[in-house]
Amino acid sequence: MEALQDMSVFNVEETLKHNKSLGQIEKIANLIVYSPVEIDKIVQKWCAIHLKQRNITAEPGHDVSLPCRAGHDGGIDAVEWTRPDLGSEYVYLNRDSHPDPVFQHPFFQNRVDLQDRQMKDGDVSLILKKVTTNDTGTYECRVFQRGTNRRHRAILKSYPIISIIHLEVSPPGQTNITAEPGHDVSLPCRAGHDGDIDAVEWTRPDLDSPKYVLLFRNEQLDPENQHPSFQNRVVLQDGQMKDGDVSLILKKVTTNDTGTYVCRVVQKGRTRRKRANLSSDPISIIYLEVVKPENPAETSELWKLLPLVEVFLVSIVFILCICLYRWRSKPDPDTL
């Protein structure tokens, strides 16, 4: 019996290296009558061999799909998405074809859903809506399928990971704009199309308080906290904010307007828990440089002086030529 067990272990270990079907691995382990703990260890070894972490990058405010696909070995009874750094609470849990929000982390409530609620062809990919930098982390997907051994398993977390996704949410890169004094300048910023806009904030971090260039909330502009240098000089490019356009028009710019401008947006449905003010991730960062052009009048005066300079130089050359001629024409004393 011990020899048979050793041979069975050898067969499973060899199978782990060549078989990419997790369902087949569990079936073999069950046939050999391993304990649930031993099966878990074998399956985790399979995951270590065949699963590779997938990296996804995104910008704040976008929706992101985290891919995960189960096998075709049976119908799906439960799906679990977790993020280990968040503790025991789930990112998303679906049991018996229904989302289970009881143990869901508050940060993900009303922000996640399956890409295909019917889970056709084993697709249990997750849609994470309106991501922020706080969504950066490693996400793990687990699935329980009908026919999989559930003996002595009280929770789904004992099931192996079938997809590992590292999501990196980073603010967009900086855009540079150059303008001349006296002109109107458009600073571009566009929110997503997945919700009405609750608030828009344009700030310039280098300003003394208040740092707001423009603040829109409660369906109107809020001038109370606006920096005095921007009062009556800024307006949204589209007052209706159609298609998420929250670009800013800065009128009659001066060199004092040079600086970095940051655009933030909050859309309806986005969590604002524990936020006393609008402190979401920036969706647009603009560096504006207002540079004085060369003075045409000064340039014109310089061109007027050019003929005089030419006459002066010609005169110098003429005088030098006369002096040289006279020096050469002077008789040599030795010949006298």
C-alpha positions in Angstrom: 0.0 0.0 0.0 2.9 2.4 0.8 4.5 1.5 -2.5 1.3 2.3 -4.3 1.0 5.6 -2.5 4.6 6.5 -3.4 3.9 5.6 -7.0 0.7 7.6 -7.0 2.6 10.7 -5.7 5.2 10.2 -8.4 2.5 10.0 -11.1 0.7 13.2 -9.8 4.0 15.1 -9.6 4.9 14.1 -13.2 1.4 15.0 -14.3 1.7 18.5 -12.8 4.6 19.3 -15.1 2.7 18.4 -18.3 -1.0 18.7 -17.7 -2.5 22.2 -18.0 -6.0 21.2 -17.0 -6.6 21.9 -13.3 -9.8 19.8 -13.4 -7.8 16.8 -14.5 -5.3 17.3 -11.7 -8.0 17.3 -9.1 -9.7 14.2 -10.6 -6.4 12.3 -10.5 -5.8 13.4 -6.9 -9.4 12.3 -5.9 -9.0 8.9 -7.6 -5.9 8.3 -5.5 -8.0 9.2 -2.4 -5.8 12.0 -1.1 -7.1 14.0 1.8 -8.4 17.6 1.0 -5.3 19.1 2.6 -3.0 17.0 0.3 -5.1 17.8 -2.7 -4.8 21.5 -1.9 -1.1 21.2 -1.7 -0.9 19.4 -5.1 -3.2 22.0 -6.8 -1.1 24.9 -5.4 2.0 23.3 -6.9 0.1 23.2 -10.2 -0.7 26.9 -9.9 3.0 27.7 -9.1 4.0 25.9 -12.3 1.4 27.0 -14.8 0.1 30.4 -13.5 1.9 33.5 -14.3 1.0 36.9 -12.9 -0.5 39.3 -15.5 0.2 43.0 -15.3 -2.4 45.6 -16.3 -1.9 49.4 -16.2 -4.7 52.0 -16.2 -5.4 55.7 -15.7 -7.7 57.0 -12.9 -11.4 57.3 -13.9 -11.4 54.4 -16.4 -13.1 51.0 -16.2 -10.8 48.0 -16.2 -11.3 44.4 -17.0 -9.5 41.8 -14.9 -9.5 38.5 -17.0 -10.2 35.1 -15.5 -11.5 32.0 -17.2 -12.5 28.7 -15.5 -12.3 25.3 -17.3 -15.1 23.6 -19.1 -15.3 20.7 -16.6 -18.7 21.8 -15.1 -21.1 24.5 -14.2 -19.8 27.3 -11.9 -21.2 27.3 -8.4 -19.1 30.1 -6.9 -16.6 32.8 -8.0 -14.3 34.8 -5.7 -12.1 37.8 -6.4 -9.8 38.9 -3.5 -6.9 41.2 -2.9 -4.6 39.8 -0.2 -3.6 43.2 1.2 -7.2 44.0 2.1 -7.6 41.2 4.6 -10.5 38.8 4.8 -13.1 40.9 2.9 -13.8 40.1 -0.7 -13.5 42.3 -3.8 -16.3 40.3 -5.3 -18.1 37.1 -4.4 -20.7 35.3 -6.4 -22.5 32.2 -5.1 -25.3 30.2 -6.7 -25.3 32.8 -9.6 -25.9 35.7 -7.2 -23.5 38.4 -6.0 -23.0 38.1 -2.2 -22.3 41.6 -0.8 -22.2 40.6 2.9 -18.4 40.2 3.2 -17.5 42.6 0.4 -15.0 45.3 1.1 -16.8 48.7 1.3 -14.4 50.2 -1.2 -15.6 47.9 -4.0 -19.4 48.1 -3.3 -21.3 49.2 -6.4 -18.0 49.3 -8.4 -17.5 45.7 -9.5 -19.4 43.2 -11.6 -18.7 40.2 -13.7 -18.0 40.9 -17.4 -20.5 38.2 -18.3 -23.1 37.5 -15.7 -24.0 34.3 -17.5 -20.4 33.1 -17.1 -20.5 31.6 -20.6 -17.5 29.4 -21.5 -16.2 29.9 -18.0 -15.7 33.6 -18.3 -15.6 35.1 -14.8 -13.6 38.2 -15.7 -14.2 41.2 -13.4 -15.1 44.7 -14.4 -13.7 47.3 -11.9 -15.3 50.7 -12.5 -13.8 54.2 -12.2 -10.5 53.0 -10.9 -8.3 55.2 -8.6 -4.7 54.8 -7.5 -6.1 53.1 -4.4 -7.1 50.2 -6.7 -3.5 49.4 -7.3 -2.7 45.9 -6.1 -2.7 42.2 -6.8 -6.1 40.5 -7.5 -6.7 36.8 -7.2 -9.5 34.8 -8.9 -10.9 31.5 -7.5 -13.7 29.4 -8.9 -15.7 26.4 -7.6 -17.2 24.2 -10.4 -19.8 21.5 -10.0 -18.2 18.1 -9.6 -15.2 19.5 -7.7 -14.5 17.8 -4.4 -15.8 20.0 -1.6 -15.3 17.6 1.3 -14.3 19.3 4.5 -14.0 22.6 2.8 -16.1 25.3 4.5 -15.0 28.4 2.5 -14.1 29.1 -1.1 -10.7 30.5 -0.2 -9.4 27.0 0.1 -9.8 26.7 -3.6 -6.8 27.3 -5.9 -6.1 30.5 -7.6 -6.7 30.3 -11.4 -5.8 33.9 -12.3 -3.5 36.5 -10.7 -3.6 40.1 -11.9 -1.5 43.0 -10.7 -3.2 46.3 -11.5 -1.3 49.5 -11.5 -3.3 52.7 -11.6 -1.1 55.7 -12.3 -2.1 59.4 -13.0 -1.7 60.5 -16.6 1.5 62.1 -17.9 1.9 65.9 -17.9 1.0 67.9 -21.0 3.0 71.1 -21.7 1.3 74.2 -23.2 3.0 77.4 -24.2 1.2 80.7 -24.7 1.8 84.5 -25.1 0.4 87.1 -22.7 -3.0 88.5 -23.5 -4.3 85.3 -25.2 -7.0 82.9 -24.0 -5.8 79.4 -23.4 -7.7 76.1 -23.2 -6.5 73.5 -20.7 -7.9 70.1 -21.8 -9.5 67.6 -19.4 -12.0 64.9 -20.2 -13.8 62.6 -17.7 -15.2 59.2 -18.6 -18.6 58.5 -20.2 -19.9 56.3 -17.4 -21.7 58.8 -15.2 -23.0 62.3 -14.7 -20.5 64.7 -13.2 -21.0 65.7 -9.5 -17.9 67.9 -9.1 -15.0 69.4 -11.1 -11.9 70.9 -9.5 -9.0 72.7 -11.2 -6.1 73.6 -8.8 -2.6 75.0 -9.0 -0.5 73.4 -6.1 2.0 76.3 -6.0 -0.6 78.9 -5.1 -1.2 80.1 -1.5 -4.5 79.0 -0.1 -7.0 78.9 -1.6 -5.5 76.8 -4.4 -8.6 76.5 -6.5 -8.5 77.9 -10.0 -12.1 76.7 -10.5 -14.4 74.6 -8.4 -17.8 73.3 -9.7 -20.1 71.4 -7.3 -23.8 71.2 -6.5 -24.5 71.9 -10.2 -22.9 75.4 -10.0 -19.6 77.2 -9.8 -18.3 77.8 -6.3 -16.3 81.1 -6.2 -16.0 81.2 -2.4 -12.7 79.3 -2.3 -11.4 80.5 -5.7 -8.0 82.2 -5.8 -8.4 85.9 -6.4 -6.1 86.0 -9.4 -8.6 83.7 -11.3 -11.9 85.4 -10.4 -13.8 86.3 -13.6 -11.0 84.9 -15.7 -11.8 81.2 -15.9 -14.8 79.2 -17.3 -15.5 75.7 -18.4 -15.1 75.2 -22.1 -18.5 73.4 -22.2 -20.9 74.5 -19.5 -23.0 71.4 -20.1 -19.9 69.2 -19.8 -21.1 67.0 -22.7 -19.1 63.8 -23.2 -17.2 64.5 -20.0 -15.5 67.6 -21.4 -14.4 69.7 -18.4 -11.6 71.6 -20.1 -10.8 75.0 -18.7 -10.6 78.4 -20.5 -8.1 80.8 -18.9 -8.6 84.3 -20.3 -6.0 86.9 -21.0 -3.1 85.0 -19.6 -0.1 86.7 -18.0 3.4 85.5 -17.1 2.0 85.0 -13.5 -0.3 82.3 -14.9 2.8 80.0 -15.6 2.5 76.9 -13.5 1.1 73.4 -13.2 -2.7 72.9 -13.4 -4.4 69.8 -12.0 -7.9 68.6 -13.0 -10.0 66.3 -10.8 -13.5 65.0 -11.3 -16.1 63.1 -9.2 -18.9 61.3 -11.1 -22.2 60.1 -9.7 -22.0 56.7 -8.1 -18.3 57.1 -7.1 -17.6 56.6 -3.5 -16.8 59.8 -1.5 -16.5 58.1 1.8 -14.3 59.9 4.3 -13.6 62.7 1.9 -14.2 66.2 3.2 -13.4 67.7 -0.1 -12.7 66.6 -3.6 -9.4 64.7 -3.3 -9.8 62.1 -6.1 -6.9 61.2 -8.5 -6.0 63.8 -11.2 -7.2 62.9 -14.7 -5.3 65.7 -16.3 -2.1 67.6 -15.4 -1.1 70.6 -17.5 2.0 72.7 -17.3 1.3 76.2 -18.8 4.2 78.5 -19.7 3.4 82.0 -20.6 6.3 83.6 -22.4 6.7 87.2 -23.6 7.4 87.4 -27.4 10.3 89.4 -28.7 9.4 93.1 -28.8 8.8 94.0 -32.5 9.4 97.7 -31.8 12.9 97.0 -30.3 13.8 94.7 -33.2 12.7 97.4 -35.6 14.9 100.0 -33.9 17.9 97.7 -34.2 17.3 97.3 -38.0 17.2 101.1 -38.4 20.7 101.3 -36.8 22.2 98.8 -39.2 23.0 101.3 -42.1 24.8 103.5 -39.6 26.9 100.6 -38.4 27.7 99.7 -42.0 28.8 103.3 -42.7 31.0 103.4 -39.6 32.7 100.1 -40.6 33.3 101.3 -44.1 34.8 104.5 -42.8 37.1 102.7 -40.5 38.3 100.5 -43.4 38.8 103.5 -45.7 40.9 105.3 -43.1 43.0 102.2 -42.5 43.6 101.9 -46.2 44.7 105.6 -46.5 47.1 105.2 -43.6 48.6 102.1 -45.1 49.0 103.8 -48.5 50.8 106.8 -46.9 53.0 104.5 -44.9 54.1 102.6 -48.0 54.5 105.8 -50.0 56.9 107.4 -47.5 60.5 107.6 -48.9 63.1 105.4 -47.4 65.8 107.5 -45.6 68.6 105.1 -46.8 67.9 105.9 -50.4 68.3 109.6 -49.9 
